[in-house]
Amino acid sequence: MDLRFLYQLLGERDPSANISHRRMPTYDEHVRFVSSNPYASWYVIYHSNKKVGSIYLSKQDEIGIFLKKGTQGKGIGTGAMALLMKKNPRSRYLANISPKNILSAKFFKKNGFVLIQHTYELMKDDKP
Ligand SMILES: CC(C)(COP(=O)(O)OP(=O)(O)OC[C@H]1O[C@@H](n2cnc3c(N)ncnc32)[C@H](O)[C@@H]1OP(=O)(O)O)[C@@H](O)C(=O)NCCC(=O)NCCS
């Protein structure tokens, strides 16, 4: 896995539009996470021989995809997702999208996904 590229990509994320990352992890935390084999599959997306993003399929059949800014809106995400599904056939796929992330929601809807739930969470900081 391309640790440096994935970390740089993580830094580009808009925290308000992201569900899984409340704060940027340190590089060491990032290395530990990637090394822990967290997903069923995880790929770096290449376009014209350049690294432009990453896509994963979680062990719960959730797809996560992120492209660098200048490369969005050119069909790369649609192509990458089709390839991921071809290489990892499942009876269904899920995507956890923040309700604030309107563009991503549009992307998944355009690719046939339908909204099934919004989940609320209460964080208890003082509990282990
Ligand atoms: C969401 C994302 C993966 C879509 O991939 P993409 O290659 O940009 O999308 P495509 O070109 O294949 O498809 C275009 C459609 O996706 C939607 N879309 C989402 N983000 C877009 C963007 N930044 N620019 C243009 N279209 C975008 C639009 O609905 C568009 O269709 P339309 O032009 O008819 O409205 C990519 O834009 C991205 O990484 N965005 C930021 C990260 C993110 O929020 N990821 C999701 C977390 S799981």
The ligand as an SDF file (V2000), in Angstrom:
LIG
                    3D

 48 50  0  0  0  0  0  0  0  0999 V2000
  -17.5630   11.5740   -4.8940 C   0  0  0  0  0  0  0  0  0  0  0  0
  -16.4910   11.1670   -5.8900 C   0  0  0  0  0  0  0  0  0  0  0  0
  -15.8780    9.8450   -5.5050 C   0  0  0  0  0  0  0  0  0  0  0  0
  -17.1680   11.0010   -7.2730 C   0  0  0  0  0  0  0  0  0  0  0  0
  -16.2200   10.5860   -8.2570 O   0  0  0  0  0  0  0  0  0  0  0  0
  -16.0930   11.4380   -9.6120 P   0  0  0  0  0  0  0  0  0  0  0  0
  -15.0950   10.7760  -10.4890 O   0  0  0  0  0  0  0  0  0  0  0  0
  -15.8390   12.8530   -9.2370 O   0  0  0  0  0  0  0  0  0  0  0  0
  -17.5470   11.2900  -10.2120 O   0  0  0  0  0  0  0  0  0  0  0  0
  -17.9420   10.9100  -11.7130 P   0  0  0  0  0  0  0  0  0  0  0  0
  -17.2690   11.8750  -12.6370 O   0  0  0  0  0  0  0  0  0  0  0  0
  -17.6920    9.4570  -11.9580 O   0  0  0  0  0  0  0  0  0  0  0  0
  -19.5150   11.1140  -11.6880 O   0  0  0  0  0  0  0  0  0  0  0  0
  -20.0170   12.4150  -11.7640 C   0  0  0  0  0  0  0  0  0  0  0  0
  -21.2250   12.5590  -10.9020 C   0  0  0  0  0  0  0  0  0  0  0  0
  -20.8530   12.4470   -9.5350 O   0  0  0  0  0  0  0  0  0  0  0  0
  -21.3630   13.5600   -8.7960 C   0  0  0  0  0  0  0  0  0  0  0  0
  -20.2070   14.2850   -8.2350 N   0  0  0  0  0  0  0  0  0  0  0  0
  -19.7920   14.1050   -6.9660 C   0  0  0  0  0  0  0  0  0  0  0  0
  -18.7360   14.8610   -6.6920 N   0  0  0  0  0  0  0  0  0  0  0  0
  -18.4600   15.5630   -7.8010 C   0  0  0  0  0  0  0  0  0  0  0  0
  -17.4690   16.5440   -8.1100 C   0  0  0  0  0  0  0  0  0  0  0  0
  -16.5670   16.9490   -7.2220 N   0  0  0  0  0  0  0  0  0  0  0  0
  -17.4520   17.0530   -9.3450 N   0  0  0  0  0  0  0  0  0  0  0  0
  -18.3680   16.6640  -10.2630 C   0  0  0  0  0  0  0  0  0  0  0  0
  -19.3270   15.7410  -10.0260 N   0  0  0  0  0  0  0  0  0  0  0  0
  -19.3800   15.1850   -8.7950 C   0  0  0  0  0  0  0  0  0  0  0  0
  -22.2670   14.3490   -9.7170 C   0  0  0  0  0  0  0  0  0  0  0  0
  -23.5820   13.9200   -9.4740 O   0  0  0  0  0  0  0  0  0  0  0  0
  -21.8210   13.9240  -11.0860 C   0  0  0  0  0  0  0  0  0  0  0  0
  -22.8930   13.8000  -11.9840 O   0  0  0  0  0  0  0  0  0  0  0  0
  -23.5390   15.0990  -12.7110 P   0  0  0  0  0  0  0  0  0  0  0  0
  -22.3870   15.8710  -13.2530 O   0  0  0  0  0  0  0  0  0  0  0  0
  -24.4320   14.5290  -13.7420 O   0  0  0  0  0  0  0  0  0  0  0  0
  -24.2510   15.8270  -11.6200 O   0  0  0  0  0  0  0  0  0  0  0  0
  -15.3730   12.2340   -5.9880 C   0  0  0  0  0  0  0  0  0  0  0  0
  -15.8780   13.4260   -6.5350 O   0  0  0  0  0  0  0  0  0  0  0  0
  -14.7340   12.5470   -4.6320 C   0  0  0  0  0  0  0  0  0  0  0  0
  -13.7850   11.9140   -4.2630 O   0  0  0  0  0  0  0  0  0  0  0  0
  -15.2740   13.5310   -3.8940 N   0  0  0  0  0  0  0  0  0  0  0  0
  -14.7780   13.9540   -2.6120 C   0  0  0  0  0  0  0  0  0  0  0  0
  -14.6340   12.8520   -1.5870 C   0  0  0  0  0  0  0  0  0  0  0  0
  -15.8660   12.2400   -1.0350 C   0  0  0  0  0  0  0  0  0  0  0  0
  -16.7260   12.9500   -0.5520 O   0  0  0  0  0  0  0  0  0  0  0  0
  -15.9500   10.8880   -1.0870 N   0  0  0  0  0  0  0  0  0  0  0  0
  -17.0430   10.0970   -0.6140 C   0  0  0  0  0  0  0  0  0  0  0  0
  -16.8380    9.5120    0.7520 C   0  0  0  0  0  0  0  0  0  0  0  0
  -17.3520    7.8200    0.8150 S   0  0  0  0  0  0  0  0  0  0  0  0
  1  2  1  0
  2  3  1  0
  2  4  1  0
  2 36  1  0
  4  5  1  0
  5  6  1  0
  6  7  2  0
  6  8  1  0
  6  9  1  0
  9 10  1  0
 10 11  2  0
 10 12  1  0
 10 13  1  0
 13 14  1  0
 14 15  1  0
 15 16  1  0
 15 30  1  0
 16 17  1  0
 17 18  1  0
 17 28  1  0
 18 19  1  0
 18 27  1  0
 19 20  2  0
 20 21  1  0
 21 22  1  0
 21 27  2  0
 22 23  1  0
 22 24  2  0
 24 25  1  0
 25 26  2  0
 26 27  1  0
 28 29  1  0
 28 30  1  0
 30 31  1  0
 31 32  1  0
 32 33  2  0
 32 34  1  0
 32 35  1  0
 36 37  1  0
 36 38  1  0
 38 39  2  0
 38 40  1  0
 40 41  1  0
 41 42  1  0
 42 43  1  0
 43 44  2  0
 43 45  1  0
 45 46  1  0
 46 47  1  0
 47 48  1  0
M  END
$$$$
